[in-house]
Amino acid sequence: MASLLDLCALNAAGDALVAVALANTIFFVNANAARSRVLLYLVITMVPFALLAPLIGPLLDRMARGRRIALAATMLARAGLCLALAAHHDVLTLFPAALGVLVTSRAFGIAKSAVVPRVLPPGGSLVRANSRLSLAGVFAAALLAPLGAGLIKLTGDYSWSLRLGALVFAAAVLVAFTLPPHVDSAAGEHETRGLTREALGQTGGRRGLGGLPRALRTVLGQRTLVGFLTFFLAFELRHHGTLGLGLLAGAAGLGSALGVALGGRLSRRRPELLMLAGLVAATAACLVAAIVPLLPVELALALLATTAASMSKLSLDAVVQRDVEERSRTSAFGRSETTLQLGWVVGGALGLVPVAPRAGLIGATVVMAAALGVVLYLDRRDEQPRPVPAAAPAPAPPPPSPPPPAAAGAEGRDPAGPRPFWLG
């Protein structure tokens, strides 16, 4: 568990350094170039990943005996892509490399989710483990992001933040192989199939999944909103300069930390209620921000949305540990993470569409309200008892068959036939 904590901290720190560097190439552009870059980033980065995301989870499921290699490969790939981004500043290199960084980052999240149940200490819980992993990532990103911004400010070149990120990812490659060997073992595990379809509304989940499909569709809307706000508010706050993006990053980081701290304490008691409360709170915050589209309200929206999403994610982990049988837990955990990552990507793609601030927030409110209505409707439908078909009446026993008629001319004779002559 300690090695996985170090690995997640390095992963979050490297991602923060890459985000700081890319902010100086994507967000800080003049108004005339902004729209074309947004659309180019949408087409090249988000759309391909939306097609790749459903394939990453099953692929990593089949690499159950090479999880350490999978984790190290995602880190090594990002180290090489960071060096490529630092060496080439042209657009043809920037966007494909950004796509690669995003895909490998999401692949790490899925592979890490499959590893967590394997490194739990005796008597440990998924909720507490993921709470610690999330906090480690938040603190590491908070420490390294200002360092990357400082390097860019001192040198006037964003490539130094990318070079530092490459060093961080290279160190993470070594840390990945310090995980215990039993992480690569798939002994006793059972693959879970069809989870994504059930999460989107199919009732009567498969045996062994319990309340996981219901919980997953509740968290999916919140994760999609976080992806939307990540890009929508970043472009909306560009006119405030570095201060606006810094405040947005601070609000998101603080919300993640608060969600982890609160979710770790509350999610094990009533996880379903906590997830539903998070969805309601996020919907209400979107409505308030749409009515009053001011900077403090938008920052409060980012804070509340990330807090609710973090709490709900820990509640989802609690449902996985409570309802899913142990041999299917690793596969279910990884596949649910794949679904959430795909929701984040879809939300991020929608956030890149250039629209007016009020129109974007109104659209987010409508989508969240629709998601809340669907969740409530499907939950109510799942709770209704299904009619049990009446048992068919047992068939009546057949009437006794009549004795065969006596043969002609046999009246008065012994029915058993003629008596032997020695009996007289």
C-alpha positions as CSV (number, residue, x, y, z in Angstrom):
1,M,0.0,0.0,0.0
2,A,2.9,2.4,0.7
3,S,4.3,1.8,-2.7
4,L,1.0,2.5,-4.3
5,L,0.7,5.7,-2.3
6,D,4.0,6.9,-3.7
7,L,3.1,5.9,-7.2
8,C,-0.2,7.8,-7.1
9,A,1.5,10.9,-5.6
10,L,4.1,10.8,-8.5
11,N,1.3,10.3,-11.0
12,A,-0.7,13.3,-9.8
13,A,2.4,15.5,-9.5
14,G,3.4,14.7,-13.1
15,D,-0.1,15.3,-14.4
16,A,-0.1,18.7,-12.6
17,L,3.2,19.7,-14.3
18,V,1.9,18.7,-17.7
19,A,-1.4,20.7,-17.0
20,V,0.6,23.8,-16.1
21,A,2.7,23.5,-19.3
22,L,-0.3,22.9,-21.5
23,A,-2.2,25.8,-20.0
24,N,0.5,28.1,-21.5
25,T,0.0,26.6,-24.9
26,I,-3.8,26.0,-25.1
27,F,-5.5,28.5,-22.8
28,F,-3.3,31.6,-23.1
29,V,-3.9,32.4,-26.8
30,N,-5.4,35.4,-28.4
31,A,-9.1,35.6,-29.0
32,N,-8.8,35.0,-32.8
33,A,-6.9,31.8,-32.4
34,A,-8.9,30.5,-29.4
35,R,-11.8,29.1,-31.3
36,S,-9.8,27.2,-33.8
37,R,-7.5,25.7,-31.1
38,V,-10.5,24.7,-29.0
39,L,-12.1,22.9,-31.9
40,L,-8.8,21.3,-32.9
41,Y,-8.2,20.1,-29.3
42,L,-11.8,18.7,-29.3
43,V,-11.4,16.8,-32.5
44,I,-7.8,15.5,-32.0
45,T,-7.8,14.9,-28.3
46,M,-11.3,14.2,-26.9
47,V,-13.1,12.4,-29.7
48,P,-10.4,9.7,-30.2
49,F,-10.2,9.0,-26.5
50,A,-14.0,8.7,-26.2
51,L,-13.6,5.9,-28.7
52,L,-10.6,4.3,-27.0
53,A,-11.9,4.5,-23.4
54,P,-14.2,1.5,-23.6
55,L,-11.3,-0.6,-24.9
56,I,-8.8,0.3,-22.2
57,G,-10.6,-1.5,-19.3
58,P,-11.1,-4.9,-21.0
59,L,-7.5,-4.7,-22.3
60,L,-6.1,-4.2,-18.8
61,D,-8.4,-6.9,-17.5
62,R,-6.6,-9.3,-19.9
63,M,-3.3,-8.1,-18.5
64,A,-4.1,-9.3,-15.0
65,R,-0.8,-11.0,-14.7
66,G,1.1,-7.9,-15.8
67,R,-0.4,-5.1,-13.8
68,R,3.0,-3.7,-12.6
69,I,4.2,-3.7,-16.2
70,A,1.0,-1.9,-17.2
71,L,1.4,0.8,-14.5
72,A,5.1,1.2,-15.4
73,A,4.2,1.4,-19.2
74,T,1.8,4.3,-18.7
75,M,4.4,6.2,-16.7
76,L,7.2,5.5,-19.3
77,A,4.9,6.6,-22.2
78,R,4.1,9.9,-20.5
79,A,7.8,10.5,-19.8
80,G,8.6,10.1,-23.4
81,L,5.6,12.2,-24.5
82,C,6.7,15.0,-22.1
83,L,10.2,15.1,-23.7
84,A,8.6,15.1,-27.2
85,L,6.4,18.1,-26.2
86,A,9.3,19.9,-24.7
87,A,11.4,19.5,-27.8
88,H,8.8,20.3,-30.4
89,H,6.5,23.3,-30.1
90,D,4.6,23.0,-33.3
91,V,0.8,22.2,-33.4
92,L,1.2,18.9,-35.3
93,T,3.3,17.5,-32.3
94,L,1.4,19.3,-29.5
95,F,-2.1,17.8,-30.0
96,P,-1.2,14.1,-30.8
97,A,1.2,14.1,-27.8
98,A,-1.5,15.7,-25.6
99,L,-3.8,12.9,-26.7
100,G,-1.2,10.4,-25.7
101,V,-0.7,11.9,-22.3
102,L,-4.5,12.0,-21.6
103,V,-5.0,8.4,-22.7
104,T,-2.1,7.0,-20.7
105,S,-3.2,9.1,-17.7
106,R,-6.7,7.6,-17.8
107,A,-5.2,4.1,-18.4
108,F,-3.2,4.5,-15.2
109,G,-6.3,5.3,-13.3
110,I,-8.0,2.2,-14.5
111,A,-5.0,-0.1,-13.9
112,K,-4.6,1.4,-10.4
113,S,-8.2,0.6,-9.6
114,A,-7.5,-3.0,-10.4
115,V,-4.5,-3.0,-8.1
116,V,-6.0,-1.4,-5.0
117,P,-8.0,-4.5,-3.8
118,R,-4.8,-6.5,-4.1
119,V,-2.7,-4.3,-1.7
120,L,-5.3,-3.7,1.0
121,P,-3.9,-4.3,4.5
122,P,-5.6,-7.0,6.6
123,G,-9.0,-5.7,7.7
124,G,-8.7,-2.6,5.4
125,S,-11.4,-1.1,3.3
126,L,-11.6,0.2,-0.3
127,V,-13.0,3.5,1.0
128,R,-10.1,4.2,3.4
129,A,-7.5,3.1,0.8
130,N,-8.9,5.3,-2.0
131,S,-9.2,8.2,0.5
132,R,-5.5,8.0,1.2
133,L,-4.6,7.6,-2.4
134,S,-6.7,10.6,-3.4
135,L,-5.2,12.8,-0.6
136,A,-1.7,11.8,-1.6
137,G,-2.5,12.9,-5.2
138,V,-4.0,16.2,-4.1
139,F,-1.1,17.1,-1.9
140,A,1.5,16.1,-4.5
141,A,-0.2,18.1,-7.2
142,A,-0.5,21.1,-4.9
143,L,3.2,21.0,-4.2
144,L,4.5,20.4,-7.8
145,A,2.1,22.7,-9.8
146,P,3.5,25.9,-8.3
147,L,7.0,24.7,-8.9
148,G,6.2,24.1,-12.6
149,A,4.6,27.5,-12.9
150,G,7.6,29.1,-11.2
151,L,10.0,27.4,-13.7
152,I,7.9,28.7,-16.6
153,K,7.9,32.2,-15.2
154,L,11.7,32.2,-14.5
155,T,12.7,30.8,-17.9
156,G,9.9,32.1,-20.1
157,D,9.6,28.6,-21.6
158,Y,6.9,26.1,-20.8
159,S,9.2,23.2,-21.8
160,W,11.0,23.2,-18.4
161,S,7.8,22.2,-16.7
162,L,7.5,19.3,-19.1
163,R,11.1,18.2,-18.5
164,L,10.4,18.2,-14.8
165,G,7.3,16.1,-15.4
166,A,9.3,13.6,-17.5
167,L,11.7,13.2,-14.5
168,V,8.7,12.6,-12.2
169,F,7.2,10.0,-14.5
170,A,10.6,8.3,-14.9
171,A,10.9,8.0,-11.1
172,A,7.4,6.5,-11.1
173,V,8.4,3.8,-13.5
174,L,10.9,2.5,-10.8
175,V,8.3,2.8,-8.0
176,A,5.8,0.7,-10.0
177,F,8.1,-2.3,-9.8
178,T,8.4,-2.0,-6.0
179,L,4.8,-3.2,-5.7
180,P,4.6,-6.7,-4.3
181,P,4.6,-9.6,-6.8
182,H,1.1,-10.8,-5.8
183,V,-0.3,-7.7,-7.6
184,D,0.3,-9.6,-10.9
185,S,-1.5,-12.7,-9.7
186,A,-5.1,-13.2,-10.9
187,A,-5.7,-16.2,-8.7
188,G,-9.3,-16.4,-7.4
189,E,-10.5,-13.5,-9.6
190,H,-13.6,-13.6,-11.7
191,E,-14.2,-11.3,-14.7
192,T,-17.4,-9.1,-14.5
193,R,-19.1,-8.4,-17.8
194,G,-22.0,-6.2,-18.8
195,L,-21.5,-3.6,-16.0
196,T,-21.6,-0.6,-18.3
197,R,-25.0,-1.6,-19.8
198,E,-26.5,-2.1,-16.4
199,A,-25.1,1.2,-15.1
200,L,-27.0,3.0,-17.9
201,G,-30.4,1.8,-16.7
202,Q,-30.8,-1.9,-17.2
203,T,-32.8,-3.3,-14.2
204,G,-32.3,-6.6,-12.6
205,G,-28.5,-6.4,-12.4
206,R,-26.4,-9.5,-12.7
207,R,-25.9,-11.7,-9.7
208,G,-23.0,-10.7,-7.5
209,L,-23.2,-6.9,-8.4
210,G,-25.8,-5.9,-5.8
211,G,-26.4,-2.1,-5.8
212,L,-23.3,-1.3,-8.0
213,P,-25.2,-0.5,-11.2
214,R,-27.5,1.9,-9.4
215,A,-24.6,3.5,-7.6
216,L,-22.6,3.9,-10.8
217,R,-25.2,5.7,-12.8
218,T,-25.6,8.2,-9.8
219,V,-21.9,8.9,-9.8
220,L,-21.6,9.0,-13.6
221,G,-23.5,12.3,-13.8
222,Q,-21.3,14.0,-11.3
223,R,-18.1,12.8,-13.0
224,T,-19.4,14.1,-16.3
225,L,-20.1,17.5,-14.7
226,V,-16.6,17.7,-13.3
227,G,-15.2,17.0,-16.8
228,F,-17.4,19.7,-18.3
229,L,-16.5,22.3,-15.7
230,T,-12.7,21.5,-16.0
231,F,-12.6,22.9,-19.5
232,F,-15.6,25.2,-19.7
233,L,-14.6,27.3,-16.6
234,A,-10.9,27.2,-17.7
235,F,-11.8,28.9,-21.0
236,E,-14.4,31.1,-19.3
237,L,-11.8,32.4,-16.8
238,R,-9.1,33.1,-19.3
239,H,-9.8,36.8,-19.4
240,H,-8.8,36.9,-15.7
241,G,-5.4,35.7,-16.6
242,T,-3.2,33.5,-14.4
243,L,-5.2,34.6,-11.3
244,G,-8.5,33.2,-12.7
245,L,-6.9,29.8,-13.6
246,G,-5.1,29.7,-10.2
247,L,-8.3,30.3,-8.3
248,L,-10.1,27.6,-10.4
249,A,-7.3,25.1,-9.7
250,G,-7.4,26.0,-6.0
251,A,-11.1,25.6,-5.8
252,A,-11.0,22.2,-7.5
253,G,-8.1,21.0,-5.4
254,L,-9.8,22.1,-2.2
255,G,-13.1,20.5,-3.2
256,S,-11.3,17.2,-3.9
257,A,-9.6,17.3,-0.5
258,L,-12.9,18.2,1.3
259,G,-14.7,15.4,-0.6
260,V,-12.1,12.8,0.4
261,A,-12.1,13.9,4.0
262,L,-15.9,13.9,4.3
263,G,-16.5,10.8,2.2
264,G,-14.0,8.8,4.1
265,R,-16.1,9.3,7.2
266,L,-19.6,9.2,5.9
267,S,-19.7,6.9,2.9
268,R,-19.5,3.7,4.8
269,R,-22.8,4.3,6.6
270,R,-25.3,5.4,4.0
271,P,-23.4,5.4,0.6
272,E,-26.5,5.5,-1.6
273,L,-27.9,8.5,0.3
274,L,-24.6,10.4,0.1
275,M,-24.3,9.8,-3.7
276,L,-27.8,11.1,-4.3
277,A,-27.2,14.1,-2.0
278,G,-24.1,14.9,-4.1
279,L,-26.1,14.7,-7.3
280,V,-28.8,17.0,-6.0
281,A,-26.2,19.5,-4.6
282,A,-24.3,19.6,-7.9
283,T,-27.6,20.2,-9.8
284,A,-28.6,23.0,-7.5
285,A,-25.2,24.6,-7.8
286,C,-25.4,24.6,-11.6
287,L,-28.8,26.4,-11.4
288,V,-27.4,29.1,-9.1
289,A,-24.4,29.7,-11.3
290,A,-26.6,29.9,-14.4
291,I,-28.8,32.6,-12.7
292,V,-25.8,34.5,-11.3
293,P,-22.8,33.9,-13.6
294,L,-20.2,35.7,-11.5
295,L,-16.6,34.7,-10.7
296,P,-17.2,33.9,-7.0
297,V,-20.3,31.8,-7.9
298,E,-18.5,29.9,-10.6
299,L,-15.6,29.2,-8.2
300,A,-18.1,28.0,-5.6
301,L,-19.7,25.7,-8.3
302,A,-16.3,24.2,-9.0
303,L,-15.7,23.7,-5.3
304,L,-19.1,22.1,-4.7
305,A,-19.0,19.9,-7.8
306,T,-15.5,18.4,-7.0
307,T,-16.5,17.9,-3.4
308,A,-19.6,16.0,-4.3
309,A,-17.8,14.0,-6.9
310,S,-15.1,13.0,-4.5
311,M,-17.6,12.0,-1.8
312,S,-19.6,10.0,-4.3
313,K,-16.6,8.2,-5.7
314,L,-15.7,7.0,-2.2
315,S,-19.3,5.9,-1.7
316,L,-19.2,4.0,-4.9
317,D,-16.1,2.2,-3.5
318,A,-18.1,1.4,-0.4
319,V,-20.8,-0.2,-2.5
320,V,-18.3,-2.3,-4.4
321,Q,-16.8,-3.6,-1.2
322,R,-20.2,-4.2,0.4
323,D,-22.1,-5.8,-2.4
324,V,-19.6,-7.4,-4.9
325,E,-18.3,-10.8,-4.1
326,E,-14.5,-10.9,-3.5
327,R,-13.6,-12.9,-6.6
328,S,-15.3,-10.3,-8.8
329,R,-14.3,-7.2,-6.9
330,T,-11.2,-6.3,-8.8
331,S,-12.8,-6.6,-12.2
332,A,-15.9,-4.7,-11.2
333,F,-13.8,-2.0,-9.7
334,G,-11.7,-1.6,-12.8
335,R,-14.7,-1.6,-15.1
336,S,-16.6,0.9,-13.1
337,E,-13.6,3.2,-13.2
338,T,-13.5,2.8,-17.0
339,T,-17.2,4.0,-17.1
340,L,-16.4,7.0,-14.9
341,Q,-13.4,8.0,-17.0
342,L,-15.5,7.9,-20.2
343,G,-18.0,10.1,-18.5
344,W,-15.3,12.6,-17.6
345,V,-14.1,12.6,-21.2
346,V,-17.6,13.2,-22.6
347,G,-18.1,16.1,-20.2
348,G,-14.8,17.6,-21.1
349,A,-15.6,17.4,-24.8
350,L,-18.8,19.3,-24.1
351,G,-16.9,21.8,-22.1
352,L,-14.7,22.6,-25.0
353,V,-17.6,23.7,-27.2
354,P,-17.4,27.5,-27.4
355,V,-20.7,29.0,-26.1
356,A,-21.7,31.9,-24.0
357,P,-21.2,31.5,-20.3
358,R,-24.8,31.7,-19.3
359,A,-25.9,29.3,-22.1
360,G,-23.3,26.8,-21.1
361,L,-24.3,26.8,-17.4
362,I,-28.0,26.6,-18.4
363,G,-27.2,23.6,-20.5
364,A,-25.3,22.0,-17.7
365,T,-28.3,22.6,-15.4
366,V,-30.7,21.0,-17.8
367,V,-28.5,17.9,-18.3
368,M,-27.9,17.5,-14.6
369,A,-31.6,17.8,-13.8
370,A,-32.4,15.2,-16.5
371,A,-29.7,12.9,-15.0
372,L,-31.2,13.4,-11.6
373,G,-34.7,12.6,-12.9
374,V,-33.5,9.4,-14.7
375,V,-31.7,8.2,-11.5
376,L,-34.7,8.8,-9.4
377,Y,-37.0,7.1,-11.9
378,L,-34.8,4.0,-12.3
379,D,-34.2,3.7,-8.6
380,R,-37.9,3.8,-7.9
381,R,-38.5,1.2,-10.7
382,D,-35.8,-1.1,-9.3
383,E,-37.3,-0.9,-5.8
384,Q,-40.8,-1.9,-6.9
385,P,-41.3,-5.7,-6.3
386,R,-41.6,-7.6,-9.5
387,P,-44.9,-9.6,-10.0
388,V,-44.3,-13.2,-9.3
389,P,-46.1,-15.4,-11.9
390,A,-48.7,-17.7,-10.4
391,A,-47.7,-21.3,-10.1
392,A,-49.5,-23.5,-12.6
393,P,-51.9,-25.9,-11.0
394,A,-50.7,-29.4,-10.6
395,P,-52.1,-31.8,-13.2
396,A,-54.9,-34.1,-11.9
397,P,-53.9,-37.7,-11.5
398,P,-55.2,-39.9,-14.4
399,P,-58.3,-42.0,-13.6
400,P,-57.6,-45.6,-12.9
401,S,-57.8,-47.7,-16.0
402,P,-60.7,-50.3,-16.1
403,P,-59.8,-54.0,-16.1
404,P,-59.5,-55.5,-19.5
405,P,-62.7,-57.2,-20.6
406,A,-63.0,-60.9,-20.3
407,A,-62.5,-62.9,-23.4
408,A,-65.6,-64.4,-25.1
409,G,-66.6,-67.8,-23.6
410,A,-64.6,-67.3,-20.5
411,E,-67.5,-66.7,-18.1
412,G,-67.3,-68.7,-14.9
413,R,-63.7,-69.6,-15.5
414,D,-60.8,-68.7,-13.2
415,P,-59.4,-65.4,-14.4
416,A,-55.9,-66.8,-13.9
417,G,-56.5,-69.4,-16.6
418,P,-57.1,-73.3,-16.5
419,R,-55.8,-75.1,-13.4
420,P,-53.1,-77.7,-13.9
421,F,-54.3,-81.3,-13.8
422,W,-52.2,-82.2,-10.7
423,L,-54.2,-79.7,-8.6
424,G,-57.4,-81.6,-9.3
